[in-house]
Amino acid sequence: MSSRLDAAMPEADGAEARLAAESAALRWEDIPEDVMEIAVDCVLDAMAVALGASQDETVRLVTRVTDTGPCTRLADGASVGARSAALANATAIHALDFDDWLPAGGLHPSAPLLPAALAQAESAPPSASGDATGRRLLTAYIAGFEAQARIGAAMAPGHYAAGFHPTATVGTFGAAAAVAHQLGLGPAAIQRAWGLAATQAAGLRAVFGTMGKPLQVGRAAETGLLAARLAAAGATAPADAVFGPRGFATTHSSTIDLTPAMVPFAEQWYLRDVLFKRHAACFGTHATINALLELRRGVDPTRVDAIELTVPELLRTVCAIPLPRTPLEAKFSLAFTAALALVKGRCQVSDFAPEQVRDTFLLSVAERVRVRFVADLPPQQTQMRLHLADGTTRWAISDSAQAPTRAQRRMIVREKFTALAPPALGAERAKALLTAIEGLPVATTMSQITASIRPA
């Protein structure tokens, strides 16, 4: 721990206090260059998928309940209140189930976190320079990301196994930490913000495949923003509501390991482990999709007798909808995503349109998928056998938890942005937004980002 951190909280002994102190103490100069670069790609990825969801039905419904104010709603560039922006933009980022994912804690880190930080940056009083800087936003984002990752890792796997959705629950703490950092709150105030967030954090896996999933992520961003602002205003809350007796972790997880929460940021940057989706579906389907993309070359889908999948037991309650009825259900169907991969060679946003989910041939292929759930497979591995009509079998193993190289990451994120942003913004504004986001570590201000999103 640095001398600055020790001076900030001389008697911090517990994991929660140390984690709050790490979050409060983070400064731009503390962040390694590669971590900063990954954070920029997270912002770019989140913006891309939010813009790609601008016509999504869930996103359109949320726009009906937002108020007016100084912040930007990503779906259409409208001016809305800070809490409305956090709610609407987090819902949009998660609506396509195409946003980034972190193995530690099993959560989508940017969806609840970034919209809260953006809303605070846009609605804050002007600084001496007249605008919120990209560096300030990125530093707060990273502080929230690392705190969120550690809380999620401390509660895994019991929290998820109990039926909770960590993106919506744990994400609330990341959003609160990021906004608290922007507000200049110290460790004690961050703990109070977490205490206020803990009593509001909610999210259930039971709503997967419905509008409830992105909506609860939207609420996580809104709740984190509110909790930090209330803490700044002086609202009281227990200092140990996350890890203390009768706190969030003890009441929401059967497994708690405080070790991750005690590790200083400088010793382990969880941002280095973030994964970016190539396919617009639940991450649990990605290993299956990747395996079929490898095996499908030269295969006539009409000559496939069966697709046999061996997957982790965990996926039985995550993405095992056999024959989906809606695009949302299709994203959580190993059978349907396998059919898409085999027949079309891809699983992109347009492949989950209603007419695709009703496609009789795709559904006939999905009916040939046989899924076997086993307890001893790694969490993101699929073993696949493709049984062909001529009696031959093709076999592959895929693991989607492998972190991409720098080059792979940059390619994935920019390809997504190029595919998703221009239809929503137009080519020129999309290009300006890309330039502004990539310039966050240098000179970009919030107004440069929002100018690219708001209509002329």
Steps between C-alpha positions, in 0.01 A plus 500: 500500500628845416585764758216714364259214563633430849460866587145497364383224735743428780278247681352308210515132595205337324472404137220747439694791647815416308308466175325832552836660569650357182208639301522845657877523461528402133659770285571519128874459553439170684346332195727292271479591133361164391224516765405846382490376140271211593269742682474710183404188305237418764347845453509461122342154518226619736418799282482277192254252649288778652468670163431165338205456738345839420199333332468220754150473648623498860704813439204674337280418797752651742511823301133549583569531874806725495487865606677805357837629608862566399612146416504311171284197427710287266208344314391827340718782634214648705571713809390323817564511874806333647315208657297452182821499294657239724188282480445535124863469395580198717186330370613574144854370555366168629194468275675307222700283741802601294693691769832416666534224759730432796563141615572613858155523651332403172372846412476752219708781652440804278121493469415612857822694552559725199150657476512610864842659448389667176188642666702643787759649263235666285295640786787619722571874527767613250858464619762774481565393141129529425432130434546152643815343356539154358774419748272574793230279351740214426658514846158480666397220264811297587452561873144370474601210275769370733280535810210327324723217379633433850157496660375266229800268534458492879141377464550252215382241425236482773330827409429393143410146606236639736318652204629857504619699197838653600494760224191654661591436864878541525487754220322737737815522714721570198269780387495648851880486526551673164260783581645535850846535347372775271350676801834484683362291787739343748502136613243544776254667265551228239415241764182692577420511129546123485277465805226694324558299182497167683146541623379576147711259292282247321504271200378147429605240246133401487438788256761388246350492153259784579510880520563468872866418439612830340255696715654378824843606372355843427376519855848405629652803328224729626526362853879536512476862386233576759688324781821696438317830479311429822825411675650827379198683639556340842262204504602238755546127445701222663870485410491121463181443300688309228706247697387547860257288707155500336655697212456449129757224451397293800131515407545454123776239463581160644870552425702801614875542458624843603845447348421675167369806684827531692726502192620852405416615150869526411548129572214381280313701242182309416457713190767284342260204520200659331359319198325652199219320323524397138144364501180682600378239748548378855867435569413144602421426134828631361712187532231305313485766228879505466517120475238491225668780307810280500316180396252635243743542210381277216197378697152506347259579789234282340741205535551539874323234706585636845703761683613354831617750764667427832492816711544603866210421732472871581363573152186292569350803677663767282461437128322169447168620351435218249279673239476877555187697422648851509830666402584543870448129565708416192804670652475255791459186293796272436288321241402809300843665511651169388258497207592857406871421512461189287261643241614864475854491633433787739288621796473875456231746606294464181495121538270531803223689321148359558481351150825310562366351824196377308706361209387139454834372374697658786253349747530160333878514546456613862284191559800283407711644783557265794643656815669305779580687821797386709637633826874475436546717189663844525234776515534613137591177319298304247577157357321439172431212265344565161331182368462505122258304283784301340583349838811710566553715808682828547627593845625821666563659840464874554558723803372857478674620818833562327597868518568655158831646399523878472466478123200266523329722758542815294375324188190354673400831658553714192322255271201513736508879509521522122204263465275650769568874535458637143141371454403688817706818455597521137853453372637844588371516857608140562851586383506805727387290796769240433764774493367655820499171692848404383612845614371459857851454647629811324267795462141387444228673701146386571358761265700351210346161568145626539527725194554188290189334643250785517312587180611820330 
